[in-house]
Amino acid sequence: MARATIKDIALAANVSPMTVSNVINGRRAKASDETVERIMAAVKALGYRPNMSARSLVSNASRMVGVIIPFTENQNQLLLDNPFYAEMISGIESALRANGYYMMLTGVGEGGAQLDTLSHWNMDALIVLGVYREALYERLRELALPTLLIDSYIDDPRFYRLGVNDEAAAYRATRYLIDNGHSGVALVTGVIRTDGVIERRVDGYKRALREAGIGFDPARILSGSVTFDWGAEAAERLVALPHTTAAFCTADLIAAGLLAGLHRLGRRIPEDYSVMGFDNLSISRMVYPALTTMDQSILGKGQLAGRLISAILNKADAPRDSVVDVAIVERDSVSRRETR
């Protein structure tokens, strides 16, 4: 059977080939809902599949968006081993697909060799998570593609940015623990890198302590990696800290490990230790007790990223900097500690 073409779809839906092209490429503003439904029904009935190679040659656009996850802590980690990335990528892909774009996902180590593959695939744009001013940043500048940076503090007019106010969010989380009577609050986190997300969250933690008149103790910053295993390991270090009754974890994955580690040590949560996370991943509802955390709507953040890069590619207005709101989600892992 011959492959269905746009002309076949147009004939079946009783519209022009141009209208079909606009609809299947995400440009639906001039088509009525009824027309879109007819076209999509014809697409399904005829089994139409776009010829990406031909489309790229004709339009000089592949409608492919490269999504890059730099391996900043463990060069050998599995790409979606961290559920943060899984939720983010799900949001990005669904929004790109809704706007007529396709996603190519890759992890990039320090060498950045995988970027050569992306350039050969003729990407229209890039979305990059958590990049620093290092070799990868320089390679991105050389590619000169429309690029959206997620959770990056690189201030470069060539790039768009999307993130949260990490300093303010960490301040709110730490202040929440302090307002619940905890003067001994530890910070359990991943690697602290200059001008990065974690550094900003450390700043917010310190500000909350300072405003509450609580002295900063460097021993209460437990820095490792953004993994469950590190959180579990940090439990032993936490219980060894005198006068410490609460922990703010800069990622839910760390917090889940910390809860497990504290359980193994016979500590009760929240009676002995209160634990707060950051992200509001699905695992925050699965652990015991359910985790109080800072919600940054990761799935929605990914969807916003997909919509932003689609708008940029369609020459629509898009803000250079976009900031996602955060909110505290109260569950069962934090309790009020009565002051004596």
HUGI-V218167 format. One record per pair of residues at least 12 apart in sequence whose ideal C-beta (glycine too) atoms are under 7 Angstrom apart, sorted by the first residue. I is the first residue (numbers start at 1). J is the second residue. Records with the same first field share a line. If there is no record, write none. Layout:
BEGIN
I: J + J
END
This chain:
BEGIN
4: 46 + 47 + 48
6: 20 + 21
8: 46
9: 39 + 42 + 43 + 46 + 48
12: 42 + 46
13: 38 + 39 + 42
15: 35 + 39
19: 31 + 35
20: 39
23: 36 + 39
24: 43 + 50 + 100
25: 100
26: 99 + 100
56: 122
61: 124
62: 121 + 122 + 123 + 124
63: 100 + 101 + 102 + 124
64: 102 + 104 + 121 + 122 + 123 + 124
65: 96 + 101 + 103 + 123 + 124 + 125 + 127 + 309
66: 104 + 106 + 118 + 123 + 126
67: 89 + 92 + 103 + 104 + 105 + 127
68: 106 + 108 + 126 + 128 + 129
69: 85 + 107 + 129
70: 108 + 129 + 130 + 131 + 136
71: 107 + 108 + 109
72: 130
73: 190 + 191 + 225 + 226
74: 225
75: 109
79: 107
82: 226 + 253
83: 253 + 281 + 282 + 283
84: 251 + 253 + 279 + 281 + 298
87: 281 + 298 + 299 + 302
88: 129 + 298 + 301 + 302
89: 105 + 302
90: 299 + 302
91: 299 + 300 + 301 + 302 + 303 + 306
92: 127 + 302 + 305 + 306
94: 303
95: 303 + 306 + 307
96: 306 + 310
99: 306 + 307 + 310
101: 310
104: 118 + 121 + 123
106: 118
108: 136
110: 135
112: 135 + 136 + 139
115: 139 + 143
119: 143
123: 145
124: 313
125: 145 + 146 + 147 + 309 + 312 + 313
126: 140 + 145 + 147
127: 148 + 150 + 305 + 309
128: 140 + 147 + 149 + 150
129: 150 + 151
130: 151 + 152 + 197
131: 149 + 152 + 154
132: 193 + 195 + 196
133: 154
137: 154
141: 158
146: 309 + 312 + 313
147: 159 + 160
148: 160 + 162 + 305 + 308 + 309
149: 161
150: 162 + 163 + 305
151: 163 + 197
153: 195 + 196
160: 308 + 312 + 318 + 320
161: 321
162: 301 + 304 + 305 + 308 + 322
163: 323
164: 296 + 323 + 324 + 326
165: 323
166: 197 + 200 + 201 + 204
167: 200 + 203 + 204
168: 204
169: 204 + 294 + 326
170: 201 + 204 + 205
171: 204 + 207 + 208
172: 328
173: 248 + 276 + 278 + 294
174: 204 + 205 + 208 + 209 + 248
175: 208
176: 276 + 328
177: 246 + 248 + 274 + 276 + 334
178: 208 + 212
180: 274 + 334 + 336 + 337
181: 336 + 337 + 338 + 339
182: 245 + 246 + 274 + 337
183: 214
184: 243 + 244 + 245 + 246
185: 246 + 248
186: 220 + 222 + 238 + 241 + 244 + 247
187: 202 + 205 + 220 + 221 + 222 + 248
188: 222 + 231 + 234 + 247 + 249 + 254 + 258
189: 201 + 223 + 250
190: 224 + 225 + 226 + 250 + 251
191: 223 + 225
192: 223
198: 250
201: 250
202: 221
205: 248
219: 241
220: 241 + 244
222: 234 + 237 + 238
226: 251 + 253 + 254
227: 253 + 257
228: 253 + 256 + 257
229: 257
230: 254 + 257
231: 249 + 253 + 254 + 255 + 256 + 257 + 258 + 261
232: 257 + 258 + 260 + 261
233: 261
234: 258 + 261
235: 258 + 261 + 262 + 265
236: 261 + 265
239: 265 + 267
245: 273 + 274 + 337
246: 273 + 274
247: 273 + 275
248: 276
249: 275 + 276 + 277 + 278
250: 278
251: 277 + 278 + 279
252: 277 + 278 + 279 + 280 + 281 + 283 + 284 + 291 + 293
255: 275 + 277 + 291
256: 283 + 287
258: 275
259: 275 + 287
269: 289 + 333
270: 289 + 332 + 333 + 334 + 335
271: 335
274: 333 + 334 + 335
275: 291 + 333
276: 292 + 293 + 333 + 334
277: 291 + 293
278: 293 + 294
279: 293 + 296 + 298
280: 293 + 295 + 296 + 329
281: 298
289: 331 + 332 + 333
290: 331 + 332 + 333
291: 331 + 333
292: 329 + 330 + 331 + 333 + 334
293: 329
294: 326 + 328
295: 326 + 327 + 329
296: 324 + 326
297: 324
301: 324
304: 322
308: 322
END
